[in-house]
Amino acid sequence: MRSFLVALRASLLLIILCGFLYPLATTAVAQVLFHKQAEGSLVTQNGKVVGSKLLAQGFKGPQWFHPRASAAKYDPTASSATNADVASTDYIKTVKNNVNQVKKEDPNIGKAIPADLVTTSGSGFDPDVTPEAAKAQVPRIAKATGISQNQLITLIHQHTEGRSLGVFGEPRVNVLELNLALQKLK
């Protein structure tokens, strides 16, 4: 019986420490030191939340930069990757469908479509594309908006983020922020 009471007290202590105190402490520290990130890195325009810098959202129409394909259809409550083997017939079929969709939206895109326009990210919500993927969309957007290709390429360069700490990751462009800047150009 004594062992049972010791185990019960230890369990209750660990539940309080790990289940309540530690999460409260880390949340408090995050709110103080990294408030914007702790709140979801929300992007506002004219005082209204228009999205998050951390989650991709779908943009329809030829006048917008498009993000990576989403296995979850950009539904943040259904975060998922495809988990498909790149050699599987389902994965190959999905990528081919995505290639056909990109070509349908932009018949002049050419044969060298950047991979991040036709493949999903690990989370299904990658908010960024490579600068090359953004540039591949320029002719379509220029045609739809009347904005010159040079202006659009300059916009991409202005919104390209380099490697984190100079060494981690690849250069990237946040599609939401790029589209908000594009909206201001219109």
N, CA, C and O of each residue as an XYZ file, in Angstrom:
744
protein
N       0.814     -1.196      0.000
C       0.000      0.000      0.000
C       0.857      1.259      0.000
O       0.540      2.254     -0.651
N       1.964      1.184      0.759
C       2.855      2.339      0.843
C       3.416      2.686     -0.531
O       3.504      3.867     -0.868
N       3.792      1.711     -1.322
C       4.322      1.947     -2.679
C       3.282      2.609     -3.568
O       3.590      3.470     -4.391
N       2.046      2.180     -3.375
C       0.969      2.769     -4.168
C       0.823      4.257     -3.856
O       0.681      5.061     -4.777
N       0.854      4.636     -2.592
C       0.708      6.041     -2.190
C       1.889      6.881     -2.681
O       1.710      8.023     -3.106
N       3.081      6.320     -2.622
C       4.259      7.032     -3.136
C       4.116      7.264     -4.639
O       4.391      8.360     -5.127
N       3.691      6.250     -5.363
C       3.500      6.374     -6.810
C       2.394      7.371     -7.135
O       2.511      8.142     -8.088
N       1.332      7.359     -6.353
C       0.226      8.293     -6.577
C       0.672      9.732     -6.342
O       0.367     10.619     -7.139
N       1.402      9.965     -5.237
C       1.914     11.323     -4.955
C       2.875     11.778     -6.044
O       2.812     12.925     -6.486
N       3.750     10.905     -6.474
C       4.704     11.251     -7.541
C       3.967     11.568     -8.841
O       4.318     12.508     -9.555
N       2.957     10.780     -9.133
C       2.172     11.022    -10.355
C       1.456     12.363    -10.284
O       1.478     13.129    -11.248
N       0.819     12.656     -9.148
C       0.128     13.935     -8.993
C       1.101     15.112     -9.097
O       0.790     16.123     -9.726
N       2.264     14.982     -8.486
C       3.274     16.036     -8.551
C       3.727     16.256    -10.002
O       3.850     17.396    -10.451
N       3.968     15.178    -10.717
C       4.397     15.306    -12.118
C       3.286     15.859    -13.009
O       3.563     16.614    -13.940
N       2.048     15.496    -12.738
C       0.931     16.052    -13.503
C       0.852     17.559    -13.291
O       0.662     18.313    -14.245
N       0.996     17.995    -12.048
C       0.944     19.430    -11.757
C       2.131     20.153    -12.402
O       1.965     21.194    -13.037
N       3.331     19.582    -12.228
C       4.525     20.222    -12.802
C       4.513     20.221    -14.328
O       4.671     21.271    -14.951
N       4.330     19.060    -14.924
C       4.444     18.923    -16.388
C       3.156     19.278    -17.126
O       3.195     19.708    -18.279
N       2.032     19.101    -16.469
C       0.763     19.342    -17.145
C       0.237     20.756    -16.988
O      -0.544     21.224    -17.816
N       0.665     21.452    -15.916
C       0.137     22.791    -15.669
C       1.222     23.859    -15.553
O       1.222     24.833    -16.306
N       2.147     23.676    -14.610
C       3.131     24.729    -14.343
C       4.090     24.959    -15.516
O       4.324     26.103    -15.907
N       4.639     23.893    -16.072
C       5.571     24.055    -17.197
C       4.889     24.693    -18.412
O       5.445     25.640    -18.969
N       3.711     24.224    -18.856
C       3.057     24.898    -19.984
C       2.724     26.365    -19.704
O       2.856     27.208    -20.591
N       2.295     26.675    -18.478
C       2.007     28.067    -18.131
C       3.273     28.916    -18.180
O       3.257     30.039    -18.684
N       4.361     28.377    -17.656
C       5.628     29.126    -17.657
C       6.139     29.357    -19.079
O       6.560     30.466    -19.411
N       6.105     28.328    -19.916
C       6.607     28.509    -21.292
C       5.699     29.445    -22.093
O       6.179     30.215    -22.924
N       4.396     29.381    -21.844
C       3.478     30.299    -22.522
C       3.742     31.730    -22.083
O       3.757     32.640    -22.911
N       3.950     31.935    -20.799
C       4.229     33.286    -20.289
C       5.527     33.832    -20.879
O       5.576     34.984    -21.312
N       6.567     33.019    -20.898
C       7.850     33.459    -21.472
C       7.687     33.770    -22.956
O       8.215     34.772    -23.437
N       6.968     32.927    -23.682
C       6.748     33.166    -25.114
C       5.978     34.456    -25.349
O       6.300     35.211    -26.266
N       4.965     34.716    -24.532
C       4.167     35.934    -24.692
C       5.010     37.181    -24.434
O       4.813     38.210    -25.082
N       5.937     37.093    -23.500
C       6.773     38.254    -23.175
C       7.893     38.441    -24.193
O       8.091     39.543    -24.704
N       8.622     37.376    -24.487
C       9.797     37.502    -25.349
C       9.492     37.428    -26.845
O      10.172     38.070    -27.645
N       8.486     36.659    -27.223
C       8.163     36.437    -28.645
C       6.667     36.612    -28.874
O       6.007     35.710    -29.391
N       6.136     37.759    -28.495
C       4.688     37.957    -28.509
C       4.068     37.730    -29.889
O       3.074     37.013    -30.004
N       4.636     38.325    -30.926
C       4.059     38.194    -32.274
C       4.024     36.731    -32.720
O       3.023     36.269    -33.266
N       5.119     36.007    -32.485
C       5.175     34.600    -32.867
C       4.205     33.759    -32.020
O       3.556     32.849    -32.536
N       4.112     34.068    -30.728
C       3.226     33.307    -29.855
C       1.758     33.497    -30.240
O       0.921     32.634    -29.976
N       1.461     34.618    -30.857
C       0.089     34.886    -31.297
C      -0.182     34.355    -32.704
O      -1.269     34.564    -33.241
N       0.790     33.673    -33.305
C       0.569     33.053    -34.614
C       1.155     33.813    -35.783
O       0.846     33.497    -36.932
N       1.998     34.815    -35.525
C       2.609     35.622    -36.589
C       1.544     36.136    -37.560
O       1.686     36.021    -38.778
N       0.480     36.701    -36.998
C      -0.638     37.182    -37.798
C      -0.239     38.416    -38.607
O       0.497     39.281    -38.133
N      -0.741     38.471    -39.831
C      -0.488     39.602    -40.721
C      -1.765     40.428    -40.770
O      -2.844     39.906    -41.050
N      -1.633     41.721    -40.496
C      -2.800     42.602    -40.513
C      -2.658     43.626    -41.621
O      -1.554     44.017    -42.000
N      -3.794     44.045    -42.125
C      -3.842     45.100    -43.135
C      -5.057     45.955    -42.796
O      -6.181     45.460    -42.703
N      -4.810     47.239    -42.613
C      -5.866     48.179    -42.211
C      -6.575     47.715    -40.933
O      -7.795     47.830    -40.813
N      -5.795     47.193    -39.987
C      -6.344     46.766    -38.713
C      -7.100     45.448    -38.741
O      -7.673     45.049    -37.728
N      -7.112     44.766    -39.878
C      -7.837     43.505    -40.002
C      -6.843     42.370    -40.260
O      -5.926     42.513    -41.068
N      -7.030     41.259    -39.580
C      -6.160     40.097    -39.795
C      -6.494     39.491    -41.153
O      -7.645     39.155    -41.433
N      -5.453     39.357    -42.003
C      -5.657     38.795    -43.345
C      -5.003     37.435    -43.520
O      -5.146     36.805    -44.569
N      -4.293     36.981    -42.510
C      -3.647     35.676    -42.591
C      -2.519     35.569    -41.597
O      -2.343     36.427    -40.733
N      -1.764     34.512    -41.730
C      -0.603     34.274    -40.884
C       0.622     34.118    -41.775
O       0.559     33.531    -42.855
N       1.728     34.654    -41.297
C       2.976     34.512    -42.047
C       3.448     33.059    -42.064
O       4.296     32.690    -42.876
N       2.904     32.241    -41.176
C       3.366     30.870    -41.020
C       2.522     29.826    -41.741
O       2.937     28.674    -41.858
N       1.331     30.215    -42.232
C       0.430     29.254    -42.870
C       0.084     29.708    -44.279
O      -0.305     30.855    -44.501
N       0.229     28.800    -45.215
C      -0.150     29.114    -46.595
C      -1.661     29.223    -46.698
O      -2.403     28.569    -45.965
N      -2.089     30.045    -47.605
C      -3.505     30.102    -47.933
C      -3.619     30.145    -49.441
O      -2.751     30.680    -50.130
N      -4.682     29.586    -49.936
C      -4.860     29.511    -51.378
C      -5.237     30.853    -51.976
O      -6.038     31.590    -51.401
N      -4.673     31.167    -53.108
C      -5.037     32.357    -53.859
C      -5.530     31.896    -55.216
O      -4.816     31.208    -55.946
N      -6.742     32.274    -55.549
C      -7.348     31.870    -56.817
C      -7.225     33.010    -57.816
O      -7.281     34.185    -57.452
N      -7.062     32.652    -59.049
C      -7.055     33.645    -60.112
C      -5.665     33.905    -60.653
O      -4.674     33.736    -59.943
N      -5.592     34.315    -61.909
C      -4.297     34.535    -62.557
C      -3.568     35.780    -62.068
O      -2.386     35.950    -62.365
N      -4.239     36.648    -61.333
C      -3.633     37.903    -60.890
C      -2.831     37.775    -59.603
O      -2.266     38.763    -59.134
N      -2.767     36.574    -59.017
C      -2.078     36.379    -57.748
C      -0.921     35.395    -57.878
O      -0.921     34.519    -58.744
N       0.063     35.558    -56.999
C       1.092     34.540    -56.841
C       0.436     33.374    -56.118
O      -0.328     33.570    -55.173
N       0.735     32.177    -56.559
C       0.149     30.993    -55.950
C       1.187     30.308    -55.062
O       2.368     30.260    -55.406
N       0.744     29.777    -53.919
C       1.666     29.055    -53.041
C       1.855     27.620    -53.513
O       1.345     27.220    -54.560
N       2.589     26.867    -52.729
C       2.721     25.432    -52.992
C       1.363     24.777    -52.892
O       0.452     25.294    -52.245
N       1.239     23.653    -53.529
C       0.007     22.869    -53.405
C      -0.138     22.424    -51.952
O       0.858     22.243    -51.252
N      -1.367     22.249    -51.506
C      -1.622     21.847    -50.126
C      -2.366     20.518    -50.104
O      -3.418     20.371    -50.725
N      -1.811     19.563    -49.387
C      -2.483     18.271    -49.237
C      -3.753     18.422    -48.413
O      -4.652     17.585    -48.506
N      -3.841     19.486    -47.600
C      -4.997     19.726    -46.744
C      -5.928     20.791    -47.326
O      -6.820     21.277    -46.630
N      -5.732     21.150    -48.571
C      -6.574     22.165    -49.233
C      -6.600     23.475    -48.450
O      -7.627     24.152    -48.402
N      -5.462     23.833    -47.833
C      -5.273     25.070    -47.077
C      -6.202     25.199    -45.875
O      -6.465     26.310    -45.413
N      -6.702     24.074    -45.363
C      -7.551     24.076    -44.174
C      -6.650     23.904    -42.955
O      -6.106     22.818    -42.754
N      -6.474     24.952    -42.128
C      -5.530     24.860    -41.015
C      -5.921     23.870    -39.934
O      -5.095     23.526    -39.088
N      -7.151     23.409    -39.944
C      -7.557     22.415    -38.945
C      -7.265     20.995    -39.408
O      -7.475     20.036    -38.666
N      -6.780     20.865    -40.636
C      -6.539     19.529    -41.194
C      -5.100     19.389    -41.680
O      -4.855     18.822    -42.745
N      -4.162     19.895    -40.914
C      -2.769     19.869    -41.326
C      -2.320     18.445    -41.627
O      -2.406     17.550    -40.786
N      -1.845     18.267    -42.841
C      -1.354     16.944    -43.196
C      -0.494     17.020    -44.441
O      -0.684     17.866    -45.314
N       0.422     16.137    -44.486
C       1.219     15.963    -45.694
C       0.623     14.783    -46.446
O      -0.280     14.114    -45.943
N       1.117     14.532    -47.630
C       0.579     13.419    -48.397
C       1.068     12.085    -47.854
O       0.377     11.073    -47.970
N       2.260     12.079    -47.261
C       2.887     10.851    -46.775
C       3.003      9.802    -47.871
O       3.075      8.604    -47.598
N       3.021     10.261    -49.095
C       3.103      9.339    -50.223
C       4.565      9.111    -50.608
O       5.388     10.027    -50.581
N       4.851      7.896    -50.957
C       6.163      7.533    -51.457
C       6.329      8.181    -52.839
O       5.444      8.067    -53.687
N       7.457      8.858    -53.066
C       7.635      9.563    -54.338
C       7.617      8.637    -55.541
O       7.454      9.100    -56.669
N       7.780      7.356    -55.326
C       7.720      6.404    -56.440
C       6.334      5.779    -56.598
O       6.107      4.994    -57.519
N       5.405      6.128    -55.697
C       4.076      5.523    -55.780
C       3.290      6.105    -56.950
O       3.501      7.250    -57.349
N       2.405      5.320    -57.479
C       1.594      5.778    -58.614
C       0.662      6.912    -58.201
O       0.385      7.805    -59.002
N       0.174      6.888    -56.958
C      -0.693      7.975    -56.486
C       0.055      9.300    -56.449
O      -0.466     10.329    -56.880
N       1.276      9.270    -55.933
C       2.076     10.497    -55.852
C       2.383     11.024    -57.253
O       2.239     12.217    -57.520
N       2.800     10.142    -58.129
C       3.123     10.550    -59.503
C       1.885     11.140    -60.178
O       1.975     12.141    -60.888
N       0.736     10.516    -59.954
C      -0.515     11.017    -60.524
C      -0.842     12.407    -59.980
O      -1.241     13.293    -60.737
N      -0.675     12.600    -58.669
C      -0.948     13.896    -58.051
C      -0.038     14.977    -58.620
O      -0.502     16.068    -58.952
N       1.245     14.684    -58.733
C       2.184     15.667    -59.273
C       1.852     15.989    -60.731
O       1.897     17.150    -61.137
N       1.521     14.964    -61.515
C       1.133     15.209    -62.912
C      -0.118     16.077    -62.991
O      -0.203     16.970    -63.835
N      -1.085     15.821    -62.121
C      -2.287     16.666    -62.082
C      -1.939     18.102    -61.725
O      -2.484     19.042    -62.303
N      -1.022     18.271    -60.761
C      -0.593     19.614    -60.378
C       0.144     20.307    -61.528
O      -0.032     21.505    -61.746
N       0.964     19.557    -62.261
C       1.661     20.114    -63.427
C       0.636     20.567    -64.468
O       0.747     21.659    -65.024
N      -0.355     19.725    -64.725
C      -1.392     20.086    -65.693
C      -2.178     21.313    -65.246
O      -2.538     22.153    -66.071
N      -2.445     21.421    -63.945
C      -3.160     22.588    -63.417
C      -2.330     23.856    -63.606
O      -2.860     24.892    -64.010
N      -1.035     23.777    -63.314
C      -0.161     24.941    -63.489
C      -0.111     25.336    -64.960
O      -0.188     26.521    -65.285
N       0.017     24.359    -65.848
C       0.056     24.657    -67.284
C      -1.269     25.222    -67.782
O      -1.290     26.060    -68.683
N      -2.371     24.764    -67.197
C      -3.688     25.277    -67.583
C      -3.818     26.747    -67.181
O      -4.319     27.569    -67.948
N      -3.361     27.063    -65.969
C      -3.421     28.442    -65.481
C      -2.451     29.344    -66.222
O      -2.727     30.525    -66.434
N      -1.316     28.785    -66.615
C      -0.265     29.581    -67.256
C       0.353     28.784    -68.399
O       1.391     28.149    -68.211
N      -0.269     28.804    -69.589
C       0.222     28.001    -70.712
C       1.639     28.370    -71.157
O       2.303     27.576    -71.824
N       2.098     29.556    -70.797
C       3.436     30.001    -71.232
C       4.519     29.719    -70.208
O       5.632     30.229    -70.336
N       4.219     28.923    -69.200
C       5.192     28.699    -68.125
C       6.415     27.916    -68.598
O       7.482     28.019    -67.993
N       6.278     27.158    -69.638
C       7.423     26.411    -70.153
C       7.523     25.032    -69.545
O       6.656     24.608    -68.780
N       8.590     24.337    -69.894
C       8.768     22.957    -69.435
C       9.411     22.871    -68.063
O       9.177     21.904    -67.338
N      10.206     23.846    -67.693
C      10.936     23.806    -66.426
C      10.110     24.449    -65.313
O      10.394     25.571    -64.894
N       9.094     23.740    -64.840
C       8.256     24.237    -63.750
C       8.973     23.945    -62.437
O       9.349     22.800    -62.185
N       9.171     24.964    -61.590
C       9.817     24.708    -60.302
C       9.040     23.667    -59.490
O       7.809     23.684    -59.451
N       9.768     22.779    -58.855
C       9.152     21.660    -58.127
C       8.198     22.122    -57.045
O       7.192     21.459    -56.790
N       8.490     23.252    -56.396
C       7.621     23.664    -55.299
C       6.267     24.191    -55.765
O       5.402     24.457    -54.931
N       6.060     24.346    -57.052
C       4.735     24.715    -57.544
C       3.843     23.495    -57.762
O       2.627     23.630    -57.897
N       4.438     22.314    -57.796
C       3.651     21.115    -58.102
C       3.740     20.022    -57.031
O       3.093     18.983    -57.151
N       4.530     20.253    -55.999
C       4.632     19.283    -54.904
C       4.192     19.951    -53.606
O       4.292     21.169    -53.462
N       3.705     19.151    -52.664
C       3.287     19.700    -51.379
C       4.465     19.717    -50.421
O       5.452     19.004    -50.605
N       4.338     20.550    -49.392
C       5.381     20.597    -48.374
C       5.124     19.535    -47.323
O       4.087     18.872    -47.346
N       6.056     19.370    -46.406
C       5.917     18.371    -45.364
C       4.701     18.597    -44.481
O       4.063     17.638    -44.047
N       4.375     19.856    -44.210
C       3.227     20.153    -43.353
C       1.942     20.321    -44.143
O       0.848     20.195    -43.593
N       2.071     20.603    -45.423
C       0.898     20.913    -46.230
C       0.533     22.381    -46.179
O      -0.431     22.801    -46.820
N       1.295     23.178    -45.418
C       0.989     24.603    -45.243
C       2.196     25.509    -45.416
O       2.233     26.586    -44.822
N       3.164     25.122    -46.192
C       4.355     25.935    -46.364
C       3.962     27.280    -46.984
O       3.459     27.307    -48.107
N       4.177     28.391    -46.280
C       3.733     29.688    -46.780
C       4.683     30.304    -47.802
O       4.389     31.347    -48.386
N       5.813     29.657    -48.011
C       6.847     30.221    -48.872
C       7.024     29.415    -50.144
O       6.734     28.220    -50.195
N       7.508     30.103    -51.170
C       7.968     29.444    -52.388
C       9.379     29.934    -52.657
O       9.815     30.935    -52.089
N      10.078     29.240    -53.511
C      11.409     29.691    -53.895
C      11.274     30.926    -54.771
O      10.241     31.120    -55.413
N      12.302     31.762    -54.805
C      12.255     32.906    -55.722
C      12.024     32.458    -57.169
O      11.368     33.161    -57.937
N      12.560     31.291    -57.542
C      12.373     30.781    -58.901
C      10.894     30.463    -59.173
O      10.392     30.723    -60.266
N      10.203     29.903    -58.174
C       8.778     29.596    -58.342
C       7.962     30.875    -58.460
O       7.004     30.935    -59.231
N       8.333     31.885    -57.708
C       7.634     33.174    -57.817
C       7.885     33.795    -59.190
O       6.964     34.315    -59.819
N       9.128     33.739    -59.649
C       9.466     34.332    -60.954
C       8.791     33.585    -62.104
O       8.462     34.191    -63.124
N       8.584     32.282    -61.952
C       7.926     31.505    -63.005
C       6.488     31.966    -63.212
O       5.921     31.764    -64.286
N       5.895     32.584    -62.194
C       4.512     33.043    -62.275
C       4.376     34.466    -62.826
O       3.266     34.926    -63.096
N       5.494     35.153    -62.990
C       5.479     36.558    -63.401
C       4.759     36.802    -64.727
O       3.932     37.712    -64.784
N       5.021     36.043    -65.800
C       4.317     36.336    -67.061
C       2.792     36.267    -66.929
O       2.082     37.103    -67.490
N       2.294     35.285    -66.198
C       0.847     35.159    -66.001
C       0.285     36.359    -65.252
O      -0.741     36.918    -65.639
N       0.959     36.748    -64.185
C       0.478     37.856    -63.364
C       0.579     39.178    -64.126
O      -0.317     40.017    -64.040
N       1.664     39.360    -64.867
C       1.826     40.586    -65.662
C       0.702     40.707    -66.678
O       0.147     41.788    -66.874
N       0.373     39.612    -67.316
C      -0.698     39.622    -68.312
C      -2.046     39.928    -67.661
O      -2.847     40.675    -68.222
N      -2.300     39.361    -66.488
C      -3.587     39.536    -65.821
C      -3.746     40.920    -65.188
O      -4.859     41.440    -65.107
N      -2.643     41.516    -64.741
C      -2.736     42.774    -63.994
C      -2.301     44.003    -64.784
O      -2.679     45.125    -64.445
N      -1.507     43.797    -65.838
C      -0.972     44.941    -66.573
C       0.275     45.532    -65.920
O       0.823     46.521    -66.405
N       0.721     44.929    -64.823
C       1.950     45.371    -64.158
C       3.120     44.774    -64.930
O       3.079     43.608    -65.323
N       4.156     45.569    -65.146
C       5.277     45.092    -65.957
C       6.008     43.949    -65.253
O       6.032     43.858    -64.025
N       6.601     43.083    -66.074
C       7.359     41.959    -65.517
C       8.523     42.456    -64.674
O       8.846     41.852    -63.651
N       9.159     43.554    -65.090
C      10.279     44.095    -64.308
C       9.821     44.537    -62.920
O      10.529     44.313    -61.939
N       8.645     45.160    -62.826
C       8.119     45.574    -61.519
C       7.840     44.358    -60.641
O       8.118     44.367    -59.442
N       7.292     43.322    -61.249
C       6.983     42.111    -60.479
C       8.255     41.425    -59.993
O       8.305     40.939    -58.863
N       9.275     41.383    -60.832
C      10.546     40.761    -60.420
C      11.194     41.585    -59.309
O      11.765     41.028    -58.372
N      11.105     42.904    -59.413
C      11.628     43.762    -58.348
C      10.881     43.490    -57.047
O      11.492     43.431    -55.981
N       9.565     43.325    -57.130
C       8.747     43.015    -55.959
C       9.190     41.697    -55.324
O       9.277     41.586    -54.101
N       9.465     40.714    -56.156
C       9.944     39.416    -55.645
C      11.275     39.593    -54.931
O      11.469     39.053    -53.842
N      12.196     40.345    -55.533
C      13.502     40.566    -54.892
C      13.341     41.283    -53.551
O      14.049     40.973    -52.593
N      12.416     42.238    -53.483
C      12.200     42.982    -52.239
C      11.650     42.084    -51.132
O      11.863     42.359    -49.951
N      10.951     41.022    -51.500
C      10.328     40.155    -50.505
C      11.034     38.808    -50.349
O      10.508     37.909    -49.693
N      12.203     38.662    -50.938
C      12.964     37.428    -50.791
C      13.750     37.469    -49.484
O      14.523     38.393    -49.230
N      13.532     36.445    -48.664
C      14.274     36.304    -47.414
C      15.424     35.340    -47.657
O      15.260     34.324    -48.332
N      16.576     35.659    -47.110
C      17.737     34.796    -47.272
C      17.699     33.610    -46.326
O      16.693     33.358    -45.661
N      18.792     32.896    -46.276
C      18.907     31.743    -45.381
C      18.849     32.214    -43.933
O      19.380     33.274    -43.599
N      18.210     31.433    -43.081
C      18.144     31.765    -41.665
C      19.543     31.697    -41.069
O      20.264     30.717    -41.260
N      19.911     32.725    -40.359
C      21.245     32.866    -39.763
C      22.348     32.748    -40.809
O      23.500     32.474    -40.474
N      21.999     32.954    -42.055
C      22.977     32.923    -43.137
C      23.363     31.542    -43.638
O      24.071     31.426    -44.639
N      22.904     30.480    -42.953
C      23.315     29.134    -43.360
C      22.181     28.108    -43.446
O      22.315     27.108    -44.151
N      21.071     28.338    -42.743
C      20.008     27.334    -42.678
C      18.911     27.614    -43.696
O      18.469     28.752    -43.856
N      18.478     26.561    -44.380
C      17.384     26.691    -45.324
C      17.822     27.285    -46.652
O      19.012     27.394    -46.950
N      16.836     27.661    -47.429
C      17.065     28.231    -48.751
C      16.384     29.591    -48.830
O      15.479     29.873    -48.045
N      16.804     30.437    -49.766
C      16.082     31.698    -49.954
C      14.615     31.400    -50.279
O      14.299     30.418    -50.950
N      13.732     32.269    -49.787
C      12.304     32.018    -49.936
C      11.527     33.325    -50.010
O      12.013     34.391    -49.631
N      10.299     33.202    -50.513
C       9.408     34.348    -50.630
C       8.088     33.962    -49.972
O       7.501     32.938    -50.321
N       7.619     34.767    -49.028
C       6.342     34.511    -48.388
C       5.236     34.963    -49.339
O       5.170     36.138    -49.699
N       4.374     34.040    -49.744
C       3.363     34.312    -50.767
C       2.320     35.320    -50.282
O       1.907     36.188    -51.050
N       1.890     35.223    -49.033
C       0.905     36.173    -48.513
C       1.459     37.594    -48.545
O       0.794     38.508    -49.032
N       2.662     37.782    -48.033
C       3.248     39.125    -48.018
C       3.489     39.641    -49.440
O       3.319     40.829    -49.716
N       3.886     38.738    -50.330
C       4.100     39.122    -51.724
C       2.781     39.564    -52.366
O       2.751     40.562    -53.086
N       1.708     38.840    -52.114
C       0.407     39.207    -52.681
C      -0.138     40.500    -52.080
O      -0.803     41.266    -52.779
N       0.129     40.758    -50.801
C      -0.294     42.015    -50.214
C       0.455     43.190    -50.850
O      -0.132     44.244    -51.095
N       1.743     43.005    -51.115
C       2.521     44.048    -51.804
C       2.026     44.213    -53.245
O       1.960     45.329    -53.760
N       1.687     43.115    -53.875
C       1.142     43.158    -55.249
C      -0.178     43.925    -55.265
O      -0.434     44.713    -56.176
N      -0.999     43.695    -54.271
C      -2.285     44.385    -54.170
C      -2.083     45.906    -54.074
O      -2.861     46.675    -54.637
N      -1.041     46.328    -53.363
C      -0.745     47.761    -53.245
C      -0.289     48.338    -54.585
O      -0.545     49.507    -54.874
N       0.390     47.520    -55.412
C       0.835     47.988    -56.723
C      -0.323     48.223    -57.685
O      -0.271     49.106    -58.542
N      -1.384     47.405    -57.524
C      -2.521     47.484    -58.457
C      -3.142     48.815    -58.361
O      -4.116     49.094    -59.061
